[in-house]
Structures are given as C-alpha cells and as structure tokens.
C-alpha cells in the first residue's frame, strides 16, 4: 500500500532536501511505495485551492508531512498550519525545524534592528527594508513545535541521508521511528585519558593527531582544549557510527541540537566544562554554543540598558 507524502521547506537553505536526494539509489524502492502529493522543490503544485479563496493555502491530504526550516514570517506560518491540518504525522526535518538552526541566530537582536542592519550596510548604499510584496516578518525565528504540534523530530544540519531513509522505511513498515537518545560523545571513538587542558584553545590552533592513524588513536578534542559540543549534542551525524566532524579531526559544533529536545546546549556545556575543571571564562563567545538551537527563547535580545552600554 502506498503512503502519501507531502513536503515543505520554510525558513531554510534546502540542505535537508538535498540530503533527502542524497539517499541515492536506496531512494528508488522507497519511491515505489511513496506517493508524492506535494513537494514544491521537485514538482509543481499550487498552494491555493481553486474552489477556495485566493488567500487560502491548501495542501493535499497525506499520511506523512516533512517540513524543513523554521518559521520567520506570516506566509511560512500559514504554510506550516496548512501542513499540520493536512498531514497525519508531521515531521520536523532538520535542525532549523527542530531548534531554529542558523537562522535563529538573529534572535539575539530585535528583528527590526537586525533587518535595518542588513539593509543599511557600510559597504553598499543604504536601502529601505522591503515591505511590499513580501510577507511580514514575525518578531523572531521560531522552531516548528513553537507554532504547532510536531510528531517526529529529525534534527541535523542537514540530517544524515541514511537516517532519513530509515525513518521513511519505518513509516512504510508501520513502525514508529525511534528518537535519538545518544550524544555525539556516545558514538565518538577518540581516546579519553581523563586529563583535560584547563583553558580552551581558539580554533586557530591545530589538534594533535596522526593523519596516518584512525581517529581512535586521537585524544579526545575536548581534553585537548577545544570546545567540542559532543557531550550535549544529539548523535546521528556519523557514517557507520563515527561522528562526521570528529572524522574530519575538528570539534563538534552542535549542529544536531541538544540530545533531549528541551535541553539547553549552552548551559549543559558550561556545566560539563566546570565538571572537567576547565575554565569556562576562556570561552570567547558563549552564545555561539546556541548557534544551532536559538529558538524556544534560548537566544533573545539583551535589555535596552545592556545594549546601550
């Protein structure tokens, strides 16, 4: 029996859709069992119902709804609400959808101030912030579950293609996809000595490793003094169990969001550093630990007095 699939991308870069295509040949048998009823990036389909009003957004009924990206303007909110109404199971695809992602970094400033800065740079002639033929912006960038009910969270920037394929296979087989419960550290093969540097290094420093040996022989990057977000970041980014960043000999940046959905990566990481005896004051930009999870009120503007000072 075929299962109907609808997909939408909101405030995102389309990397999640590329990851979907990167499933490769394994996608072909899945497509034989999936009926694509709405996927604007691959097939033309109008939002408006010819029998309805011009402003009404209509999405075909589907058992599975994949939505990537967060919510930043009124049109995206309308599309999300239409997807929720039409889809039995709604899946937040990618970290922008689950936790705001990179776009939610703008939440650190008032939206009006941020837009004024973008459109009035010192390198170009200032222009007015667009306000015609463009949907009004919301006050900040929201994750999907802040605006509607979400059934499945599938984080990643972008999610690993094999994980997307597994989730789709589970749906087709009548199973409920299991959430990620392990952190990046849980799947990291690097060597832990129990001895950590007391101060954090800048990313201009090079990690200590032998390129001729496997990552299993490399000392844990956090122990080497690098701000590796592995302890507080959901796993799933790796191929055959090895985290992608670690395989490249660079620290985890936290792109899969927190291990548990409502966790705060910044607070969790600060607690972890303190427990290891690492001086957290050597962190140059603490808010950078929320670069992928700035929704849910995690990143917000400073009060007027603090911004003025």
C-alpha positions as CSV (number, residue, x, y, z in Angstrom):
1,X,0.0,0.0,0.0
2,X,1.4,3.4,-1.0
3,X,1.7,6.1,1.7
4,X,1.1,9.7,0.7
5,X,4.0,12.1,1.4
6,X,3.9,15.9,1.5
7,X,7.0,18.0,2.0
8,X,7.6,21.7,2.5
9,X,10.6,24.0,3.2
10,X,10.2,27.2,5.2
11,X,13.0,29.4,6.6
12,X,15.8,27.1,5.4
13,X,18.6,26.6,2.9
14,X,17.2,23.5,1.2
15,X,20.1,21.4,2.5
16,X,17.6,19.0,4.1
17,X,16.0,18.4,0.7
18,X,19.5,17.8,-0.9
19,X,20.1,15.3,1.9
20,X,16.8,13.6,1.0
21,X,18.0,13.3,-2.6
22,X,21.4,12.1,-1.4
23,X,19.8,8.9,-0.1
24,X,20.7,7.9,-3.7
25,X,19.8,4.5,-5.1
26,X,18.1,3.4,-1.9
27,X,15.5,6.1,-2.5
28,X,14.2,4.3,-5.6
29,X,12.5,1.4,-3.8
30,X,11.1,3.9,-1.3
31,X,9.5,6.0,-4.1
32,X,7.8,2.8,-5.3
33,X,5.9,2.8,-2.0
34,X,5.5,6.5,-1.5
35,X,3.1,8.7,-3.4
36,X,4.4,12.3,-3.6
37,X,1.4,14.6,-3.4
38,X,3.2,17.8,-2.6
39,X,6.9,18.6,-3.0
40,X,7.5,22.1,-4.5
41,X,11.2,21.7,-4.9
42,X,10.7,18.7,-7.2
43,X,7.2,19.1,-8.6
44,X,4.9,22.0,-9.4
45,X,2.0,22.3,-7.1
46,X,0.0,25.4,-6.3
47,X,-1.0,26.2,-2.7
48,X,-4.3,27.7,-3.4
49,X,-7.4,25.6,-3.8
50,X,-9.2,26.7,-7.0
51,X,-12.6,26.3,-5.2
52,X,-11.4,28.2,-2.2
53,X,-10.4,31.8,-1.5
54,X,-7.3,33.3,-3.1
55,X,-5.5,33.6,0.2
56,X,-6.3,30.1,1.4
57,X,-3.4,27.7,1.4
58,X,-4.4,24.1,0.6
59,X,-2.1,21.1,0.9
60,X,-3.2,17.6,-0.3
61,X,-4.0,15.1,2.4
62,X,-1.0,12.9,3.3
63,X,0.0,10.4,5.9
64,X,3.5,11.9,6.3
65,X,4.4,15.6,6.2
66,X,8.0,16.6,6.1
67,X,8.7,20.2,7.0
68,X,12.2,21.7,6.9
69,X,13.1,25.2,8.2
70,X,11.8,27.3,11.0
71,X,9.1,30.0,10.9
72,X,10.1,33.6,10.3
73,X,7.2,35.3,8.5
74,X,3.4,35.1,8.3
75,X,3.4,33.2,5.0
76,X,5.6,30.4,6.4
77,X,3.3,30.2,9.4
78,X,0.3,29.8,7.1
79,X,2.1,27.0,5.2
80,X,3.0,25.2,8.4
81,X,-0.6,25.4,9.7
82,X,-1.8,24.0,6.4
83,X,0.7,21.1,6.5
84,X,-0.4,20.3,10.1
85,X,-4.1,20.3,9.0
86,X,-3.4,18.0,6.0
87,X,-0.8,15.6,7.4
88,X,-1.5,12.8,9.8
89,X,2.1,12.7,11.1
90,X,4.2,15.9,10.9
91,X,8.0,15.5,10.9
92,X,10.3,18.4,11.7
93,X,13.1,17.7,9.2
94,X,16.5,19.3,10.1
95,X,17.7,21.4,13.0
96,X,16.2,24.6,11.6
97,X,12.8,23.0,12.1
98,X,13.5,21.3,15.4
99,X,15.5,24.1,17.1
100,X,15.7,27.2,14.8
101,X,19.1,26.4,13.3
102,X,21.5,29.0,12.0
103,X,18.6,31.4,11.0
104,X,17.6,31.7,14.7
105,X,20.9,33.4,15.5
106,X,19.1,36.6,14.5
107,X,17.0,36.2,17.7
108,X,19.9,37.7,19.6
109,X,18.7,41.1,18.3
110,X,15.3,42.8,17.9
111,X,14.0,41.8,14.4
112,X,13.6,45.5,13.3
113,X,17.2,46.3,14.4
114,X,18.6,43.2,12.6
115,X,16.8,44.0,9.3
116,X,17.9,47.6,9.4
117,X,21.5,46.5,9.9
118,X,21.2,44.0,7.0
119,X,19.8,46.6,4.5
120,X,21.9,49.5,5.7
121,X,25.5,48.3,5.5
122,X,28.6,50.4,5.3
123,X,29.7,48.8,2.0
124,X,26.6,49.5,0.0
125,X,24.2,52.3,-0.5
126,X,21.5,52.0,2.2
127,X,18.1,50.9,1.1
128,X,14.7,50.6,2.9
129,X,13.7,47.3,4.4
130,X,11.4,45.6,1.9
131,X,7.8,46.0,2.9
132,X,5.9,45.5,-0.4
133,X,5.0,42.1,-1.9
134,X,6.9,40.4,0.9
135,X,5.3,38.6,3.9
136,X,5.6,40.5,7.2
137,X,8.3,39.2,9.5
138,X,7.5,37.7,12.9
139,X,9.2,39.1,15.9
140,X,11.8,36.3,15.8
141,X,12.6,32.9,14.2
142,X,10.6,30.1,15.7
143,X,11.0,26.3,15.6
144,X,8.1,24.3,14.2
145,X,6.9,23.0,17.6
146,X,6.6,26.5,18.9
147,X,3.9,27.2,16.4
148,X,2.1,23.8,16.0
149,X,2.2,20.2,17.2
150,X,5.1,18.1,15.8
151,X,5.0,14.3,16.0
152,X,8.6,13.4,15.0
153,X,11.8,15.4,15.4
154,X,14.6,14.6,12.9
155,X,17.4,17.0,13.6
156,X,20.6,17.6,11.6
157,X,22.2,20.3,9.5
158,X,21.4,18.5,7.3
159,X,20.1,15.1,8.7
160,X,22.2,12.1,7.5
161,X,20.5,10.6,4.4
162,X,20.7,7.1,5.9
163,X,18.6,8.3,8.9
164,X,16.0,9.9,6.7
165,X,15.8,6.7,4.7
166,X,15.4,4.6,7.9
167,X,12.6,6.9,9.2
168,X,10.7,6.6,5.9
169,X,11.2,2.8,5.9
170,X,9.8,2.7,9.5
171,X,6.7,4.6,8.4
172,X,6.2,2.3,5.4
173,X,6.6,-0.8,7.6
174,X,4.0,0.6,10.1
175,X,6.7,1.3,12.8
176,X,7.2,4.4,14.9
177,X,10.6,5.9,14.3
178,X,12.7,5.8,17.5
179,X,14.2,9.2,18.6
180,X,17.9,9.7,19.0
181,X,19.0,9.0,22.6
182,X,22.8,9.0,22.3
183,X,25.1,12.0,22.2
184,X,28.0,12.6,19.8
185,X,30.3,11.6,22.6
186,X,28.5,8.2,23.0
187,X,29.5,7.4,19.4
188,X,32.9,9.1,19.3
189,X,35.8,6.7,19.0
190,X,38.6,9.1,20.2
191,X,40.8,8.1,23.1
192,X,40.0,9.5,26.5
193,X,42.7,9.9,29.1
194,X,40.8,11.6,31.9
195,X,43.2,14.6,31.8
196,X,41.9,17.9,30.3
197,X,43.5,21.2,29.5
198,X,42.4,23.9,31.9
199,X,41.9,26.5,29.3
200,X,40.1,26.4,26.0
201,X,42.0,26.9,22.8
202,X,41.0,29.1,19.9
203,X,40.0,27.3,16.7
204,X,43.1,28.8,15.0
205,X,45.1,26.1,17.0
206,X,45.6,22.7,15.4
207,X,44.5,19.5,17.1
208,X,47.1,16.8,17.9
209,X,46.7,13.7,15.7
210,X,48.5,11.4,13.3
211,X,46.8,11.6,9.9
212,X,48.1,8.1,9.1
213,X,46.2,6.6,12.1
214,X,42.5,6.2,12.8
215,X,40.5,8.7,14.9
216,X,40.5,6.0,17.6
217,X,44.2,6.8,18.3
218,X,43.5,10.6,18.6
219,X,43.0,12.1,22.1
220,X,39.5,13.5,22.8
221,X,39.4,17.0,21.3
222,X,37.7,18.4,24.4
223,X,40.6,17.0,26.5
224,X,43.0,18.7,24.1
225,X,41.3,22.0,25.0
226,X,38.9,22.5,22.1
227,X,35.3,23.5,22.6
228,X,33.8,20.3,21.3
229,X,30.0,20.2,21.7
230,X,29.8,16.5,21.6
231,X,28.7,15.9,25.2
232,X,25.5,18.0,24.7
233,X,24.7,17.3,21.0
234,X,22.5,14.6,19.7
235,X,24.3,11.9,17.7
236,X,23.3,10.7,14.3
237,X,25.7,12.7,12.1
238,X,28.2,9.9,11.5
239,X,28.7,7.3,8.9
240,X,29.0,3.8,10.4
241,X,28.9,5.3,13.9
242,X,31.7,7.8,13.6
243,X,30.7,11.5,14.0
244,X,31.3,13.5,10.9
245,X,33.2,16.4,12.4
246,X,35.4,14.1,14.5
247,X,36.2,12.0,11.4
248,X,37.5,15.3,9.9
249,X,39.6,15.9,13.1
250,X,37.6,19.0,14.1
251,X,35.4,19.6,17.2
252,X,31.6,19.0,17.1
253,X,29.8,22.4,16.6
254,X,26.5,21.1,17.9
255,X,24.5,21.1,14.6
256,X,22.1,18.3,15.6
257,X,20.8,20.3,18.6
258,X,20.6,19.0,22.2
259,X,20.3,15.3,23.0
260,X,16.9,15.8,24.7
261,X,14.6,18.1,22.8
262,X,14.1,20.7,25.6
263,X,17.7,20.7,26.8
264,X,19.8,23.9,26.7
265,X,23.1,23.2,24.9
266,X,24.9,26.3,26.4
267,X,24.0,25.5,30.0
268,X,24.7,21.8,29.6
269,X,28.1,22.5,28.0
270,X,29.0,25.1,30.7
271,X,28.2,22.5,33.4
272,X,30.3,19.9,31.6
273,X,33.3,22.2,31.4
274,X,33.1,23.0,35.1
275,X,32.9,19.4,36.0
276,X,36.1,18.7,34.0
277,X,37.9,21.6,35.7
278,X,38.0,23.7,32.6
279,X,37.9,27.4,33.0
280,X,34.7,28.4,31.1
281,X,35.7,32.0,31.3
282,X,38.2,31.3,28.4
283,X,35.2,30.8,26.1
284,X,35.3,33.8,23.6
285,X,31.6,33.7,22.7
286,X,29.3,31.7,25.0
287,X,26.2,32.3,22.9
288,X,27.9,30.6,20.0
289,X,27.1,27.4,21.8
290,X,23.5,28.1,20.8
291,X,24.3,28.7,17.1
292,X,22.0,25.8,16.1
293,X,19.4,26.0,18.9
294,X,18.4,29.6,19.3
295,X,14.7,29.0,19.1
296,X,12.5,28.2,22.2
297,X,13.6,31.5,23.7
298,X,17.2,30.4,24.1
299,X,18.6,33.4,22.2
300,X,16.9,36.7,22.9
301,X,17.8,40.4,22.7
302,X,19.6,42.0,25.6
303,X,17.7,44.5,27.6
304,X,18.0,48.1,26.4
305,X,20.3,49.2,29.2
306,X,22.8,46.4,28.5
307,X,22.7,47.0,24.7
308,X,23.3,50.7,25.2
309,X,26.3,50.1,27.4
